[in-house]
Amino acid sequence: VICYLQYYTGVLSQISISSHTNSTFIYNFLNFSFLFFLFFVALAAGTRINLIQASNGQLMSSLPFSSDTTAAASADVNSGLISCIRFSANSRFIASCSGRFLRHWDLKKRALRNTLQNATGILNCLSLAPDGYKCVSGDSAGVVRLWDLKHYSSTELTRVATGTSTSTSTSYNPSLYTTTLDPILSIDQPLPNLVSTPRAASGDAVGILGLWDLTACTQVRKQSVHSGGITGISFSPKNGRLVATCGEDGRLCLIDTGMKESGPSAVAEPGRVSLTQVTFHENAIQCAIGDADGNINVYDWRNVRSPLCSVRAHSSAVVS
């Protein structure tokens, strides 16, 4: 543990790290000089967002989260529980989802820009584009939605009717061949300079990996990868075709989405415990995964037979 900070007596539900890098903003798994952490915590007196400088633990600013008092927000019992949060690439904006509501924040002004309501279900996950004005989300109704945060509008993406790739899970998955919408649990976008057209990848509750064209607003691929829900998904920072997934079945998979009929390029099975989150290292060779028992493992994709290191980080599941 490099450092340990305690700011709350309540539940810390989400954390996100700024990806803005220059001579001051440098980070990797094992060493950093300066980090921006975005802390979300639900307290009895309300919810707040704290921006913390991790090099010295200094609280830089605090944003009131529970300022939305609209009738719709008040009626949504989940509107105060933050399920996902993401920085824009330049660290100017953040987007958060709680219940059916997506909130867009301007960190330069330390202010909430707008609150948008999802029409189809509770928002489980989101991915914010580098410019901070486009966002893609997945919800409990199985809908993937593209948001225009500059003009405050959204578009529901169209699913394909049948499977377009062979199953690569341990068993046949009938969900590939139906139009049933299972909840979307995870979603991510590749860096825009790595792909010819904007795209996103999603993971649902039955182990289906979906690939989405964000220009045509349609699904272009779905593939069975896990025998349980896909709880984490992350694009390679150096190859827009490669995506890492982890799931409730305890498997970590690397998928080449550019290949037509492809199983995972690499598979690791750390144990029988459910995996909860995955993220690539900036070198694209390593990744970190969290599990339901609070462990964090770091793997090298060149040899996934055993982790590079393992840390007992928490007493309960790693959630972000």
C-alpha positions as a Markdown table, in Angstrom:
| # | Residue | x | y | z |
|---|---|---|---|---|
| 1 | Val | 0.0 | 0.0 | 0.0 |
| 2 | Ile | 1.6 | 3.3 | -1.1 |
| 3 | Cys | -0.8 | 5.4 | 1.0 |
| 4 | Tyr | -3.9 | 5.1 | 3.0 |
| 5 | Leu | -6.4 | 7.9 | 3.4 |
| 6 | Gln | -9.5 | 7.9 | 5.6 |
| 7 | Tyr | -12.0 | 10.7 | 5.0 |
| 8 | Tyr | -15.4 | 9.2 | 5.7 |
| 9 | Thr | -17.4 | 7.3 | 8.3 |
| 10 | Gly | -19.9 | 6.2 | 5.6 |
| 11 | Val | -19.7 | 4.0 | 2.5 |
| 12 | Leu | -17.1 | 4.8 | -0.2 |
| 13 | Ser | -19.0 | 3.6 | -3.3 |
| 14 | Gln | -16.9 | 4.8 | -6.3 |
| 15 | Ile | -13.4 | 6.1 | -7.1 |
| 16 | Ser | -12.0 | 7.3 | -10.4 |
| 17 | Ile | -8.5 | 8.4 | -11.5 |
| 18 | Ser | -7.8 | 11.3 | -13.8 |
| 19 | Ser | -6.1 | 10.2 | -17.0 |
| 20 | His | -4.7 | 13.6 | -17.8 |
| 21 | Thr | -0.9 | 13.2 | -18.1 |
| 22 | Asn | 1.9 | 15.7 | -18.5 |
| 23 | Ser | 5.0 | 16.5 | -16.5 |
| 24 | Thr | 3.0 | 16.8 | -13.3 |
| 25 | Phe | 0.3 | 14.1 | -13.9 |
| 26 | Ile | 2.1 | 10.8 | -14.0 |
| 27 | Tyr | 0.9 | 7.5 | -12.8 |
| 28 | Asn | 1.2 | 3.7 | -13.1 |
| 29 | Phe | 0.4 | 0.7 | -11.0 |
| 30 | Leu | 3.5 | 0.9 | -8.8 |
| 31 | Asn | 4.6 | 4.5 | -8.9 |
| 32 | Phe | 3.1 | 8.0 | -9.1 |
| 33 | Ser | 4.0 | 11.6 | -8.4 |
| 34 | Phe | 0.5 | 13.1 | -8.6 |
| 35 | Leu | -3.0 | 11.7 | -8.8 |
| 36 | Phe | -6.5 | 13.2 | -8.8 |
| 37 | Phe | -8.9 | 10.9 | -7.1 |
| 38 | Leu | -12.6 | 11.3 | -7.3 |
| 39 | Phe | -14.3 | 9.9 | -4.2 |
| 40 | Phe | -18.0 | 9.2 | -3.9 |
| 41 | Val | -19.5 | 8.5 | -0.5 |
| 42 | Ala | -23.1 | 8.1 | 0.7 |
| 43 | Leu | -23.6 | 9.7 | 4.2 |
| 44 | Ala | -26.7 | 10.1 | 6.3 |
| 45 | Ala | -26.5 | 13.8 | 5.9 |
| 46 | Gly | -26.3 | 13.6 | 2.1 |
| 47 | Thr | -23.7 | 12.7 | -0.6 |
| 48 | Arg | -20.7 | 14.7 | -1.6 |
| 49 | Ile | -18.0 | 14.5 | -4.2 |
| 50 | Asn | -14.4 | 15.1 | -3.0 |
| 51 | Leu | -11.4 | 15.8 | -5.2 |
| 52 | Ile | -8.3 | 14.7 | -3.4 |
| 53 | Gln | -4.6 | 15.1 | -4.2 |
| 54 | Ala | -3.2 | 11.7 | -3.4 |
| 55 | Ser | 0.5 | 12.8 | -3.1 |
| 56 | Asn | -0.3 | 14.5 | 0.2 |
| 57 | Gly | -3.9 | 13.6 | 0.9 |
| 58 | Gln | -5.0 | 17.2 | 0.7 |
| 59 | Leu | -8.7 | 17.7 | 0.1 |
| 60 | Met | -8.8 | 20.1 | -2.9 |
| 61 | Ser | -12.6 | 20.7 | -3.1 |
| 62 | Ser | -15.9 | 19.2 | -2.3 |
| 63 | Leu | -19.0 | 19.2 | -4.5 |
| 64 | Pro | -22.5 | 18.7 | -3.1 |
| 65 | Phe | -24.0 | 15.8 | -4.9 |
| 66 | Ser | -27.5 | 15.8 | -3.4 |
| 67 | Ser | -28.4 | 19.2 | -4.8 |
| 68 | Asp | -30.9 | 17.8 | -7.3 |
| 69 | Thr | -34.4 | 18.2 | -5.7 |
| 70 | Thr | -36.5 | 17.6 | -8.8 |
| 71 | Ala | -39.7 | 15.5 | -8.2 |
| 72 | Ala | -38.4 | 12.7 | -10.4 |
| 73 | Ala | -35.1 | 12.5 | -8.5 |
| 74 | Ser | -36.8 | 12.5 | -5.2 |
| 75 | Ala | -39.1 | 9.7 | -6.2 |
| 76 | Asp | -36.2 | 7.5 | -7.4 |
| 77 | Val | -34.9 | 5.7 | -4.3 |
| 78 | Asn | -31.6 | 4.8 | -6.1 |
| 79 | Ser | -30.9 | 8.4 | -7.2 |
| 80 | Gly | -28.5 | 9.0 | -4.3 |
| 81 | Leu | -26.4 | 5.8 | -4.8 |
| 82 | Ile | -23.6 | 6.5 | -7.3 |
| 83 | Ser | -23.0 | 3.4 | -9.4 |
| 84 | Cys | -20.3 | 4.7 | -11.8 |
| 85 | Ile | -18.1 | 7.8 | -12.3 |
| 86 | Arg | -15.7 | 8.7 | -15.1 |
| 87 | Phe | -13.3 | 11.6 | -15.9 |
| 88 | Ser | -12.9 | 13.1 | -19.3 |
| 89 | Ala | -9.4 | 12.8 | -20.8 |
| 90 | Asn | -8.5 | 16.4 | -20.0 |
| 91 | Ser | -10.0 | 16.1 | -16.5 |
| 92 | Arg | -12.3 | 19.1 | -17.2 |
| 93 | Phe | -15.5 | 17.1 | -16.9 |
| 94 | Ile | -16.9 | 14.1 | -15.0 |
| 95 | Ala | -20.0 | 12.1 | -15.5 |
| 96 | Ser | -21.8 | 10.1 | -12.8 |
| 97 | Cys | -24.8 | 7.8 | -12.8 |
| 98 | Ser | -27.1 | 7.0 | -9.9 |
| 99 | Gly | -30.5 | 5.4 | -10.3 |
| 100 | Arg | -32.0 | 6.6 | -13.6 |
| 101 | Phe | -30.0 | 9.8 | -13.6 |
| 102 | Leu | -26.9 | 10.8 | -15.4 |
| 103 | Arg | -25.1 | 13.9 | -14.0 |
| 104 | His | -22.5 | 16.0 | -15.9 |
| 105 | Trp | -20.0 | 18.1 | -13.9 |
| 106 | Asp | -17.7 | 20.9 | -14.9 |
| 107 | Leu | -14.7 | 20.7 | -12.6 |
| 108 | Lys | -13.2 | 24.0 | -13.7 |
| 109 | Lys | -16.4 | 25.7 | -12.4 |
| 110 | Arg | -16.9 | 23.2 | -9.6 |
| 111 | Ala | -20.5 | 23.0 | -10.7 |
| 112 | Leu | -23.2 | 20.5 | -12.0 |
| 113 | Arg | -23.9 | 21.3 | -15.6 |
| 114 | Asn | -27.0 | 19.2 | -16.0 |
| 115 | Thr | -29.0 | 16.1 | -14.8 |
| 116 | Leu | -30.5 | 13.9 | -17.5 |
| 117 | Gln | -33.0 | 11.1 | -16.9 |
| 118 | Asn | -32.7 | 7.7 | -18.5 |
| 119 | Ala | -36.0 | 6.4 | -19.9 |
| 120 | Thr | -35.5 | 2.7 | -19.8 |
| 121 | Gly | -33.9 | 1.6 | -16.6 |
| 122 | Ile | -31.4 | 2.1 | -13.7 |
| 123 | Leu | -28.0 | 3.1 | -15.1 |
| 124 | Asn | -25.4 | 0.5 | -14.1 |
| 125 | Cys | -22.3 | 1.8 | -16.0 |
| 126 | Leu | -21.0 | 4.6 | -18.3 |
| 127 | Ser | -18.0 | 5.6 | -20.3 |
| 128 | Leu | -17.2 | 9.2 | -21.0 |
| 129 | Ala | -15.6 | 10.3 | -24.3 |
| 130 | Pro | -12.2 | 12.2 | -24.1 |
| 131 | Asp | -13.8 | 15.5 | -24.9 |
| 132 | Gly | -16.3 | 15.1 | -22.0 |
| 133 | Tyr | -19.4 | 15.8 | -24.1 |
| 134 | Lys | -20.2 | 12.3 | -25.4 |
| 135 | Cys | -21.1 | 9.5 | -23.1 |
| 136 | Val | -22.3 | 5.9 | -23.6 |
| 137 | Ser | -24.2 | 4.0 | -20.8 |
| 138 | Gly | -25.7 | 0.6 | -20.1 |
| 139 | Asp | -28.8 | 0.0 | -17.9 |
| 140 | Ser | -30.8 | -2.6 | -16.0 |
| 141 | Ala | -33.2 | -3.0 | -19.0 |
| 142 | Gly | -30.3 | -4.1 | -21.3 |
| 143 | Val | -30.3 | -0.8 | -23.2 |
| 144 | Val | -27.0 | 0.8 | -24.4 |
| 145 | Arg | -27.5 | 4.6 | -24.9 |
| 146 | Leu | -25.4 | 7.3 | -26.5 |
| 147 | Trp | -25.7 | 10.7 | -24.7 |
| 148 | Asp | -24.9 | 14.1 | -26.2 |
| 149 | Leu | -24.0 | 16.1 | -23.0 |
| 150 | Lys | -23.5 | 19.4 | -24.9 |
| 151 | His | -27.1 | 19.4 | -26.3 |
| 152 | Tyr | -28.7 | 17.3 | -23.5 |
| 153 | Ser | -30.1 | 14.5 | -25.8 |
| 154 | Ser | -29.7 | 10.8 | -26.1 |
| 155 | Thr | -30.1 | 7.9 | -28.6 |
| 156 | Glu | -30.9 | 4.3 | -27.8 |
| 157 | Leu | -28.6 | 2.0 | -29.8 |
| 158 | Thr | -30.1 | -0.7 | -31.9 |
| 159 | Arg | -29.2 | -4.3 | -31.1 |
| 160 | Val | -28.6 | -7.1 | -33.6 |
| 161 | Ala | -31.3 | -9.8 | -33.6 |
| 162 | Thr | -29.0 | -12.9 | -33.6 |
| 163 | Gly | -25.4 | -13.8 | -32.6 |
| 164 | Thr | -22.7 | -12.8 | -35.0 |
| 165 | Ser | -19.8 | -14.8 | -33.5 |
| 166 | Thr | -19.3 | -18.3 | -32.1 |
| 167 | Ser | -19.7 | -18.9 | -28.4 |
| 168 | Thr | -16.4 | -19.0 | -26.5 |
| 169 | Ser | -17.8 | -19.6 | -23.0 |
| 170 | Thr | -17.6 | -22.9 | -21.3 |
| 171 | Ser | -21.1 | -23.8 | -22.4 |
| 172 | Tyr | -23.7 | -23.0 | -25.0 |
| 173 | Asn | -25.3 | -19.6 | -24.3 |
| 174 | Pro | -28.9 | -19.4 | -25.7 |
| 175 | Ser | -29.0 | -15.6 | -25.1 |
| 176 | Leu | -26.9 | -15.2 | -28.2 |
| 177 | Tyr | -29.8 | -16.2 | -30.3 |
| 178 | Thr | -32.6 | -14.3 | -28.7 |
| 179 | Thr | -33.7 | -10.7 | -28.6 |
| 180 | Thr | -34.0 | -10.8 | -24.8 |
| 181 | Leu | -32.4 | -7.8 | -23.2 |
| 182 | Asp | -30.3 | -8.7 | -20.2 |
| 183 | Pro | -28.9 | -5.9 | -17.9 |
| 184 | Ile | -25.7 | -4.2 | -19.1 |
| 185 | Leu | -23.2 | -4.5 | -16.3 |
| 186 | Ser | -20.0 | -2.9 | -17.8 |
| 187 | Ile | -19.1 | -0.7 | -20.7 |
| 188 | Asp | -16.0 | 1.0 | -22.2 |
| 189 | Gln | -14.7 | 3.0 | -25.2 |
| 190 | Pro | -11.3 | 2.8 | -26.9 |
| 191 | Leu | -9.2 | 5.9 | -27.3 |
| 192 | Pro | -10.4 | 7.7 | -30.5 |
| 193 | Asn | -7.0 | 7.8 | -32.1 |
| 194 | Leu | -7.0 | 4.0 | -32.1 |
| 195 | Val | -10.2 | 3.4 | -34.2 |
| 196 | Ser | -11.5 | 4.7 | -37.5 |
| 197 | Thr | -15.0 | 5.2 | -36.1 |
| 198 | Pro | -16.2 | 5.7 | -32.5 |
| 199 | Arg | -17.2 | 2.5 | -30.8 |
| 200 | Ala | -17.9 | 0.9 | -27.5 |
| 201 | Ala | -17.9 | -2.6 | -25.9 |
| 202 | Ser | -20.4 | -3.7 | -23.3 |
| 203 | Gly | -20.8 | -6.8 | -21.1 |
| 204 | Asp | -24.2 | -8.1 | -19.9 |
| 205 | Ala | -25.5 | -10.2 | -17.1 |
| 206 | Val | -25.3 | -13.5 | -19.0 |
| 207 | Gly | -21.8 | -13.2 | -20.3 |
| 208 | Ile | -22.4 | -11.6 | -23.7 |
| 209 | Leu | -19.8 | -9.1 | -25.1 |
| 210 | Gly | -21.4 | -6.5 | -27.4 |
| 211 | Leu | -19.6 | -4.3 | -29.8 |
| 212 | Trp | -21.3 | -1.0 | -30.8 |
| 213 | Asp | -20.8 | 1.5 | -33.7 |
| 214 | Leu | -21.4 | 4.9 | -32.1 |
| 215 | Thr | -21.7 | 6.6 | -35.4 |
| 216 | Ala | -24.4 | 4.3 | -36.9 |
| 217 | Cys | -25.9 | 3.8 | -33.3 |
| 218 | Thr | -26.1 | 0.1 | -33.8 |
| 219 | Gln | -24.6 | -3.2 | -32.5 |
| 220 | Val | -22.2 | -4.8 | -34.9 |
| 221 | Arg | -21.2 | -7.9 | -32.9 |
| 222 | Lys | -22.2 | -10.0 | -29.9 |
| 223 | Gln | -20.2 | -12.9 | -28.6 |
| 224 | Ser | -20.5 | -15.2 | -25.6 |
| 225 | Val | -17.4 | -14.9 | -23.5 |
| 226 | His | -18.3 | -15.7 | -19.9 |
| 227 | Ser | -20.7 | -18.2 | -18.3 |
| 228 | Gly | -21.9 | -15.5 | -15.9 |
| 229 | Gly | -22.2 | -11.7 | -16.0 |
| 230 | Ile | -19.3 | -9.6 | -17.4 |
| 231 | Thr | -18.6 | -7.4 | -14.5 |
| 232 | Gly | -15.6 | -5.5 | -15.9 |
| 233 | Ile | -14.4 | -4.4 | -19.3 |
| 234 | Ser | -11.4 | -2.4 | -20.5 |
| 235 | Phe | -10.0 | -1.5 | -23.9 |
| 236 | Ser | -6.3 | -1.6 | -24.5 |
| 237 | Pro | -4.7 | 1.9 | -24.4 |
| 238 | Lys | -2.6 | 1.0 | -27.5 |
| 239 | Asn | -4.8 | -1.3 | -29.6 |
| 240 | Gly | -8.5 | -0.4 | -30.3 |
| 241 | Arg | -9.3 | -4.0 | -31.2 |
| 242 | Leu | -8.2 | -5.6 | -27.9 |
| 243 | Val | -10.6 | -5.6 | -24.9 |
| 244 | Ala | -10.2 | -7.3 | -21.6 |
| 245 | Thr | -13.2 | -8.7 | -19.7 |
| 246 | Cys | -13.7 | -10.3 | -16.3 |
| 247 | Gly | -16.8 | -12.0 | -15.0 |
| 248 | Glu | -18.7 | -13.8 | -12.3 |
| 249 | Asp | -17.3 | -17.1 | -13.5 |
| 250 | Gly | -13.9 | -16.1 | -12.2 |
| 251 | Arg | -12.3 | -15.8 | -15.7 |
| 252 | Leu | -10.2 | -13.0 | -17.1 |
| 253 | Cys | -10.2 | -12.9 | -20.9 |
| 254 | Leu | -8.5 | -10.9 | -23.7 |
| 255 | Ile | -10.6 | -10.6 | -26.9 |
| 256 | Asp | -9.5 | -9.4 | -30.3 |
| 257 | Thr | -12.7 | -7.7 | -31.6 |
| 258 | Gly | -11.2 | -7.3 | -35.1 |
| 259 | Met | -11.2 | -11.1 | -35.7 |
| 260 | Lys | -14.4 | -12.6 | -37.1 |
| 261 | Glu | -14.6 | -16.0 | -35.4 |
| 262 | Ser | -12.4 | -15.6 | -32.4 |
| 263 | Gly | -12.2 | -17.0 | -28.9 |
| 264 | Pro | -10.2 | -15.2 | -26.2 |
| 265 | Ser | -6.5 | -14.6 | -27.1 |
| 266 | Ala | -5.7 | -15.2 | -23.5 |
| 267 | Val | -7.6 | -16.6 | -20.5 |
| 268 | Ala | -6.6 | -16.5 | -16.8 |
| 269 | Glu | -8.6 | -18.2 | -14.0 |
| 270 | Pro | -7.3 | -16.7 | -10.7 |
| 271 | Gly | -9.7 | -18.8 | -8.6 |
| 272 | Arg | -13.2 | -19.7 | -8.0 |
| 273 | Val | -14.2 | -16.3 | -6.7 |
| 274 | Ser | -16.2 | -13.9 | -8.8 |
| 275 | Leu | -14.1 | -11.1 | -10.5 |
| 276 | Thr | -15.5 | -7.6 | -10.3 |
| 277 | Gln | -13.3 | -5.1 | -12.1 |
| 278 | Val | -10.5 | -5.0 | -14.7 |
| 279 | Thr | -8.3 | -2.2 | -16.0 |
| 280 | Phe | -5.3 | -2.1 | -18.4 |
| 281 | His | -1.9 | -0.6 | -17.4 |
| 282 | Glu | -0.9 | 2.2 | -19.7 |
| 283 | Asn | 1.8 | -0.1 | -21.2 |
| 284 | Ala | -1.0 | -2.4 | -22.5 |
| 285 | Ile | 1.0 | -5.4 | -21.4 |
| 286 | Gln | -0.4 | -5.7 | -17.9 |
| 287 | Cys | -3.8 | -5.4 | -16.2 |
| 288 | Ala | -5.2 | -5.3 | -12.7 |
| 289 | Ile | -8.3 | -7.2 | -11.6 |
| 290 | Gly | -10.4 | -7.0 | -8.4 |
| 291 | Asp | -12.5 | -9.8 | -7.0 |
| 292 | Ala | -15.5 | -10.3 | -4.7 |
| 293 | Asp | -13.2 | -11.2 | -1.7 |
| 294 | Gly | -11.3 | -7.8 | -1.9 |
| 295 | Asn | -8.2 | -9.1 | -3.6 |
| 296 | Ile | -6.3 | -7.2 | -6.4 |
| 297 | Asn | -4.2 | -9.2 | -8.8 |
| 298 | Val | -1.8 | -7.9 | -11.5 |
| 299 | Tyr | -1.4 | -10.0 | -14.6 |
| 300 | Asp | 1.0 | -9.9 | -17.6 |
| 301 | Trp | -0.8 | -10.9 | -20.8 |
| 302 | Arg | 2.4 | -12.6 | -22.1 |
| 303 | Asn | 2.0 | -15.2 | -19.3 |
| 304 | Val | -1.3 | -15.4 | -17.5 |
| 305 | Arg | -0.7 | -18.7 | -15.7 |
| 306 | Ser | -0.1 | -16.8 | -12.5 |
| 307 | Pro | -0.3 | -13.2 | -11.4 |
| 308 | Leu | 2.7 | -10.9 | -11.1 |
| 309 | Cys | 1.5 | -9.9 | -7.7 |
| 310 | Ser | -1.5 | -10.2 | -5.4 |
| 311 | Val | -2.7 | -7.8 | -2.7 |
| 312 | Arg | -5.4 | -8.4 | -0.1 |
| 313 | Ala | -6.7 | -4.8 | -0.5 |
| 314 | His | -10.2 | -4.8 | 1.1 |
| 315 | Ser | -12.4 | -6.8 | 3.5 |
| 316 | Ser | -15.2 | -6.9 | 0.9 |
| 317 | Ala | -15.6 | -6.8 | -2.9 |
| 318 | Val | -13.5 | -4.4 | -5.0 |
| 319 | Val | -16.1 | -2.2 | -6.7 |
| 320 | Ser | -14.0 | 0.3 | -8.7 |
